[in-house]
Amino acid sequence: MASDVVTMDKIVALCKRRGFVFPASEIYGGIANTYDYGHYGVLLLQNVKAEWWKAMLQDRDDVVALDSAIIQHPKVWQSSGHLDGFSDPLVQCLGRCKKRFRLDHLQEAAVEAGEDPALVVCPNCGGELSEPREFNLMFKTQIGTVEESASTVYLRPETAQGIFVDFKQVLAISRKKPPFGIAQIGKSFRNEITPGNFIFRTLEFEQMEMEFFVPPSESTEWYEHWKQQRFDWYTKLGVRADHLRLRPHDEDELSHYSSRTADVEYLFPIGWSELEGVADRGDFDLTQHSKGAKTKIEVYDEATKERYVPHVIEPAAGVGRATLAFLVDAYDEEEVEGDVRTVLRLHPRLAPIKVAVFPLVKKDGQPELAKEIRDTLRRVGQTEYDESGAIGKRYRRQDEIGTPWCVTVDHQTLEDRTVTVRDRDSLEQTRVPIDELVALFAGRLAQDWVSPKPQD
Ligand code: ATP
C-alpha cells in the first residue's frame, strides 16, 4: 500500500471528477477562493458536522447549541475589536509576478525552513516584497439605501461573537452554570485575497465553534482539556496521529483577544497548516460587550456569594478545512491486478455513501432483489444502487468516493438469500445472509476505526 501518494492536485481532480467540490460560477470563469459542493461533498460535510455536534452535545452534558444571525448589530464588531484589529499584514511582490501574500505566513514558513524571517522574498518569483499593509478582512454591506452610513453592517468573520452577545440569554434559560459551553456551526465570511489552496482558505466557509465559559481559576485545566479533546476528535475519525500536531502560538502570533492559543495542525501537501485553533480568550469578549452594550454580563457564584466574569476557552474549527484534511488523509492508491486503484479510506461514519448495492447482471430478478435490499439498508445510512457497466468498474467508482461496503446480488442470492459483501480496504469478499446485513453494518458504523493507511 503506497503511503504518501497524495498531492493537492490529485485531491482537486478527484473532487471535481466525482462531484464533491468544484469551482463556483465556473461557466463565468469562476470566482477566486470560492467553491460549490456537489452531492457527495454535501453528504461528507454533513457527516463532518454531525460528528462535531455529537462530540459536543451527545457525548457530554455541559454544552448547549445555538444558531445566531450572520448579520449582527454593527456595534458587536466594534466591541469585539474586529473593526480595528481584524486585519492581516499583506505584502505584494514588487518583482515580476505582483502576487499578494500574507507576511505572517511567509515568515512562519521561513522559520520552519530554518531561514531568517526578516529576509523573506516572493515565494513565487523571488522578487522583492512591498512594506506590509494592514487589510481588514470583514465584508461590508448595508441595510437599506447606500447613502445611509448608519446602516453599514458586516458579514460575520467568526461565529463566536453571536455566542458572546447571547451569553446572558442562554445562561438564563439553559439551567447551566460555568463550566459550560455554547456551540454553533454556521457560515463566516472573510475577504481573503491571498492564494486559497482549494477549500483550505475560502471567502465564505462554515465554522464549528464552541465557547466554553469557566471560572477564571479553572481556565488552565479546561484549556488543556479542550486541546486534547480536539486533537483526539481527528484521530478517532481516522486521521493518522503522526500527521497531526498541537502547536502553541508564539507571543507575537496571538490574536488581539487571546492570552494563549494552540493550533491543531495537519500535515497537508502544502506543509503543516492550521486545522483549528484552541484559544484562551480570557474575559476579553464578555467584558468588551458588557462595556459596549452597557449591561452587566456576570455569573453568580453560590459558593463565594460573589459575581464574576467567566473566562472563555474556545476550540474553533473550519468545516471545509477539516473536510480537506479528512480527504487528504484518506486518499490512497494501490495496485490491484495490474491496475492502479484510487481509494478514499474514509472513516465509515464520514463516508458519503455507507453501502452500495449491485446486481451482478441486469436480469433473472437480480435488479429487483438488489433494490429491495437497498431499501432495507436505508435505515443504516445513505445508500446507492448501481446496475450500469462491469462490476469491477462499479467497485472502482465506489472506492473513489470512499464507500466502505458494497453488496452484490448474484445467482446464488436467489437460491439461498446470501449476498457478497466486499470490504473497501481489505478487498475481502464474504458471503452474508440478507437478514444479517442491517445489524452487520450498523455494528461496524458504531465501532472504533483505525485508518489502514500506514503511519510514516
Ligand atoms: P488562518 O491563520 O489560516 O487565516 P485563523 O487563525 O485566522 O486562520 P481562526 O480565526 O482561528 O483562523 O478561525 C478558526 C478556524 O476557522 C480555522 O482554524 C480554520 O479551520 C477556519 N477558517 C478560518 N478562516 C478560514 C477561511 N478563510 N477559509 C476556510 N476556513 C477558515
Residues whose N, C-alpha, C, O or C-beta is under 5 A from the ligand:
A	BS01	ATP	R190 E192 I199 F200 R201 T202 F205 Q207 E274 L275 E276 G277 A316 A317 G318 R321
